[in-house]
Amino acid sequence: MRTRAWSTPALAALVVLAGCTGGPPADPNAAPSTTTAASPAATPTSPGPAEPSPTPSLDPDNEFWVEDDTWYRSPWYEGRGRIMIGFGCTEAPYYAPDPSCPDGQGFHHGVDVALPCGTELRSGVAGTVVDPGSRGRLGGAYGSTGFRLRDPERGLDVVLGHAETVLVTPGQEVRPGQRIGTVGDRGAPDGCHLHLEVRPAAGSVADAVDPREVLQLRE
């Protein structure tokens, strides 16, 4: 029987062919391989939501008479704002001296929140619109557009002053979150802001109480 001699090129071809087909079949008696598949790369953790930035573009005429520089949110307005004048005795020069205040200070009957001119105002209560500014019943200190929302459930009036526009009419029922106007500076010497004041229903300015509970300020 004649033995076939293999040339060097033919042997090289067989080696390449064996590599392409995975080589000889595995030995069934061989121990199982301990090689493990590579773990997939870890998926990067998505960052959490970014902190909302303060509302920009406050009126350059705004004057601040409190040390609180916190930017607050509220159901009554869009975005964030800073308190200009709080409720009670104040050094702000816009008010006549009050006998209940020290050192000739005046008394501020609401809370003023500095907001960009034109900021959307929304109702924070369910109630009825009373005395829009066109009827002039609140007086010039609130601007020509001052108006009240009467909340019958709690027996109180919420007074809003200095609005640029008023989007509601006398006798209209409003619901929480409803657009009621935009921020302005009508009748205000110190820039665009929301003046919010709380009185007993049909009460006068002398009956005003601290409005922060109704204003619902939050950081």
Buried (B, 14 or more C-beta within 10 A) or exposed (E): EEEEEEEEEEEEEEEEEEEEEEEEEEEEEEEEEEEEEEEEEEEEEEEEEEEEEEBEEBBEBBBBBBEEEEBBBBBBBBBBBBBBBBBBBBEBEBBEEBEEBEEEBBBBBBBBBBBBBEBBBBBBBBBBBBBBBEEEEBEEBBBBBBBBBBBEEBEBBBBBBBBBEBBBEEEBEBEEEBEBBBBBBBBBEBBBBBBBBBBEBEBEBEBBBBBBEBBEBEE
